[in-house]
Amino acid sequence: MFNNDIRIYGKHAAIMKRYSKSSSNANSDYKVNDIDNDLKDFYIFSNYYNCFTTAAILGIIENRKSESSNDKSVDATIFASKLVAKKDDLTNLYQSMIFTDDDGLDADKKIKKAFRVLDSDEKIKEAKGLFLSYVFGGLEIIDEKFNDCNTTEDVVNCISDLLIDYPIEMRDIPQWYLMKLNQ
């Protein structure tokens, strides 16, 4: 499921580009005033992958899904090489999503679903679609949280608020995974 590029379009791609630094995104449209009150480009995430996985975590925790955008005028790509390198982490996120998804399945069926081999293109497309719907929901959460930040102090306070809002859930995320996000 995480062997190919993931291309995100429209408003969700715009959110990733706004808050993430990338080689194709040299100048951000997200600007905040620094301590000297100078307007500067600002990035919450060091790359698209970190934004993507944080959005997945937020979407899963908040049980928030969103539909993909059909607007092809803006796109952001996470390359297969990065996804393959982080496949175990992404698989763990996918399994967490299955366990928390409100799909009406009992525990045994959730376990089977989380650990099953996706052996057809149709099953892979369905699983990836569900996962991405949580990512899109998480991207919207990120945008709602940071959209009104005008200074670096606002951004720091917003990050602090996020950590306060999700203390139990964040502790439930394995520490090795959080450390890998910062690599």
C-alpha atoms as one frame of an Amber mdcrd trajectory, in Angstrom:
protein
   0.000   0.000   0.000   2.946   2.343   0.568   5.043   1.280  -2.437   4.089
   4.086  -4.814   4.146   7.866  -4.773   1.259   9.493  -2.953   0.019  12.569
  -4.744  -2.358  14.858  -2.896  -4.385  17.501  -4.711  -6.356  20.655  -4.100
  -6.949  22.171  -0.691  -5.133  19.341   1.108  -2.045  19.773  -1.071  -2.191
  23.508  -0.414  -2.234  22.828   3.332   0.802  20.524   3.050   2.663  23.090
   0.973   1.738  25.921   3.308   3.105  24.308   6.460   5.918  22.114   5.057
   9.335  22.902   3.699  10.320  21.148   0.500  12.723  21.634  -2.368   9.799
  22.556  -4.641   8.398  24.942  -2.050  11.169  27.493  -1.629   8.889  30.346
  -0.574   6.036  29.637   1.769   2.783  31.542   1.724   2.716  30.928   5.488
   4.437  33.909   6.985   4.633  34.974  10.609   6.253  37.850  12.429   9.451
  36.889  14.189  10.712  38.345  17.454  11.900  41.496  15.650   8.437  41.843
  14.065   9.837  40.986  10.625   7.536  38.943   8.387   9.293  35.654   7.575
   8.527  32.377   5.811   7.691  29.800   8.423   7.394  26.024   8.254   5.797
  23.823  10.900   7.106  20.638   9.255  10.499  19.952   7.743   8.986  17.989
   4.837   5.747  16.657   3.363   6.183  13.241   4.955   6.221  14.668   8.500
   3.129  16.732   7.748   1.437  13.677   6.204   2.083  11.390   9.175   1.165
  14.051  11.732  -2.069  14.626   9.818  -2.731  10.877   9.843  -2.223  10.754
  13.614  -4.498  13.754  14.207  -7.156  12.429  11.855  -7.128   9.026  13.559
  -7.173  10.475  17.098 -10.010  12.883  16.255 -11.795  10.289  14.099 -11.973
  12.928  11.403 -12.175  11.993   7.765 -12.450  14.164   4.697 -12.888  13.574
   1.001 -10.078  14.184  -1.442 -10.190  17.247  -3.638 -10.704  17.031  -7.381
  -8.840  20.305  -7.910  -5.701  19.309  -9.832  -4.267  22.841  -9.937  -2.272
  22.269  -6.725  -0.493  19.049  -5.864   2.014  17.724  -3.365   3.861  14.442
  -3.775   5.418  12.138  -1.224   7.786   9.952  -3.172   7.773   6.182  -3.039
  11.393   6.095  -1.867  10.407   7.902   1.366   7.278   5.766   1.815   9.136
   2.503   1.292  11.842   3.579   3.745   9.144   4.316   6.361   6.818   1.460
   5.408   6.865  -0.181   8.865   5.890   3.105  10.530   3.121   3.717   8.013
   1.866   0.161   8.439   1.694   0.727  12.210  -0.323   3.897  11.604  -2.619
   2.014   9.238  -3.153  -0.713  11.836  -3.900   1.904  14.512  -6.451   3.401
  12.157  -8.148   0.016  11.690  -8.330  -0.546  15.445  -9.889   2.866  16.077
 -12.107   3.107  12.985 -15.797   2.970  13.846 -16.679   0.319  11.285 -18.865
  -1.887  13.471 -16.443  -4.809  13.479 -15.759  -6.785  16.637 -12.222  -7.075
  18.043 -11.405 -10.361  16.262 -12.442  -8.991  12.882 -10.509  -5.762  13.469
  -7.378  -7.773  14.257  -7.820  -9.831  11.087  -8.445  -6.691   9.041  -5.435
  -4.855  10.479  -3.020  -7.704   9.826  -4.447  -9.147   6.614  -2.440  -9.197
   3.459  -3.865  -6.807   0.920  -3.755  -9.216  -1.990  -5.666  -7.369  -4.675
  -5.553  -3.945  -6.260  -9.137  -3.364  -5.130  -8.325  -4.067  -1.449  -5.216
  -1.891  -1.617  -7.187   0.972  -3.195  -9.904   0.687  -0.539  -7.405   0.580
   2.359  -5.383   3.470   0.950  -8.555   5.502   0.392  -9.625   5.033   4.016
  -6.151   5.928   5.289  -5.997   9.039   3.113  -9.439  10.163   4.296  -7.979
  10.332   7.822  -4.910  12.164   6.505  -7.165  14.724   4.791  -9.154  15.189
   7.993  -5.896  15.666   9.904  -4.643  18.211   7.368  -7.808  20.207   7.919
  -7.192  20.072  11.680  -3.629  21.341  11.156  -4.908  24.214   9.041  -7.605
  25.113  11.586  -5.035  25.146  14.394  -2.310  27.159  12.657  -4.221  29.328
  10.194  -4.659  32.245  12.600  -1.092  32.217  13.929   0.524  35.542  13.066
   3.713  35.389  15.115   6.272  32.783  16.067   4.911  33.061  19.603   1.429
  32.167  18.293   2.882  29.097  16.582   4.706  27.976  19.726   1.542  28.470
  21.783  -0.470  26.488  19.233   2.001  23.600  19.338   1.905  23.728  23.143
  -1.903  23.649  23.050  -1.800  20.629  20.745   0.435  18.793  23.191  -1.928
  19.686  26.032  -4.998  18.670  23.982  -3.559  15.237  23.171  -1.523  14.173
  26.226  -2.941  10.671  26.653  -3.228   9.949  22.965   0.292  11.203  22.278
   1.655   8.923  25.007  -0.113   6.039  23.294   1.964   6.642  20.170   5.158
   4.643  20.529   8.110   6.840  21.427  10.272   5.169  18.776   7.758   6.389
  16.184   7.799   9.977  17.426  11.614   9.923  17.403  11.624   8.646  13.822
   9.354  11.507  12.747  12.099  13.928  13.758  14.798  12.166  11.733
